[in-house]
């Protein structure tokens, strides 16, 4: 699939140094804890969105129902965090001259297969995030910042499974 660039008139700026980006991310995490009392995360938003879209079926569901009892679950802090991250990411990509819509890996395996693998991987990641009570940012980043044991176990397992799956998908070399 060809890529579409909306920032072709802008010169492409270099990426930040990983050291600078890491320090800034740490400061953002600290600021998030101080201002909201919560760390960073994202899967709580998708759970709330599922509850809203689920309608009557979600109300009677033991897992999603309680999210609908206190009014709109989309009024939660995590909704605004996810919206802000998405808007900030889009704006930053546009300002850096790096904004484009593309499907990576489609040439190698074909667009339908690439989309199917992305859907399967996303569903598996989402399910795992809900089972482990957090995503890579919520459990891994925020949990590690609070020295949570589960965060370190999760991060180790996340990287180990990623390495194994990379070998399986690309073939053991």
N, C-alpha and C positions, 0 to 999 in steps of 0.2 A: 504494500500500500504506500503510495507516495506521501511524503510529508508536506504539510501545509504550514507556511511560516507567516505569522502576522507581524513580525518585527524585522522584516528583511531590510528596511531602511536604516536600522540601527546597527552600529558596529558591535560585534560580539565581545563582551567583556570576559576576562578570565574568571575561573572559579575562585572562591575564597580559599585561603590556606586551610587545610584540615585542622590545624592547631587553633587558628582564629575562630573558625566555625564551631569547634568543640567548646571553646571558652564562652562564646556567645550563647550557644545552646544551654550550657550550664547556668549562665546568668538568667536566661529566659526561664529555665526550670525553677530556679530559686525565686525569681520574681512571681512566677505563677503560684508557688506554694505560699508566699507572703501575702499576695493580693487575694487569692481565692480560697486558700486552705486546701487546695487540691493540686495534684501533680498534672502532668500532661497525659493524654490518652485519647483514643478515638473510638474504640468499639462500643463504648457506652452510648454514643450518638446513634450508631447503626441499630442498636437494640431499641432505643427510643423511637427511631424512625419506623422500625418494623411494627412496634406497638401502635403507632398512629395509623399506619397503612393497613394494619390488620383488622381494624374496626371491631365489630361485635365478637369475632373469633378471638381477638386479642384480649378483650375484656374478660372472657371466660377462661383464659389460659392462666394457669397458676404462676408462670414465669413472667409473662408480659402484663397481665392484669393489674398488678400493683403499680406499675408505671403510669397507668391511666387514671388512678384514683385522685391524685393531687392536681388535676387540671391538665394542661398541655405538657407532655414530657419534652416537647421541643423548646420549652422556655428554660431548660436547664443550662447551666454554665457550659457543659460539654458541647452543646449544640453551637454555641457562639464561638467556642474555641475552634471547632472543626471548620466552621464557616470562615473564621479569621485566618486560619492556616491556609485554607484553599485560596482565599482572596489574596493573601499576602504572597503565596507561592506564585500565583498567576502574575501578579504585579511585578514581583522580583524577576521572573523569567522574561517578561516583556521589557523591563528596564535594562536587563543585561543583554538583550538582543538574542535570547535563547528560546523564546516561545515558539513552539511548533507542535502540531498534532501529528503523531506518527504511531505506527504499530511495529515495535521492535521484534525481530525474529520471524516476521511473516515470510521473508524471502527464503529462509532456510527450510521451513517446515510447511509453508502455505498458510494463508490467512485463516481459513476455517479451523485448521488444527491448532494454530497459535491462539485463536480466540477461545477454543474449547479448553486448552491447557491453562489459559489465564483464568477462565471461569472456575475450573476444578481447583486450581491452586488458591484462588481467592476464597472459595467456599471452605476449603480445608483450613486455611489460615484463620478465617472468621470463626469457624467451629472451634478450633483449638484455642483461639483467644477467649471465647466465652467459657470454655471448659476450665482454662487456667486462670480465669478471673482477670484477664488483662491482655492487651496487645503488646507489641514490642516497645511502644513508647510508654504505655500505661504501666505495664508490669516490669518491663526491662529497664527503662530509663528512670521513671519515677520510683519504682520499687527499689532499684539499686541505690538511688540517691538517699533513700531512707534505710538502707542496709537490710532490706527484707531478704531472708534466705530464699524464699520462693522466686524472687527476681533472679538471683544468681543461678539457681537450678534451671529456670526457664531459659535464660540466656545461653547457658552451656548446651542445653538440649536443642535450642533453636539453631545454633551454629552447627552442631553435630549433624542434625537432620538435614540442614541445608547442604552441607558438604556431601553427605551420602546421596541425597536426591540429585545433586549436580552430577555426580559420577554415574548414577543410574540413567539419567536422561541423556547425558552426553556420551555415555559409554565409558567403561573403565579403561583407562589408558596406562 
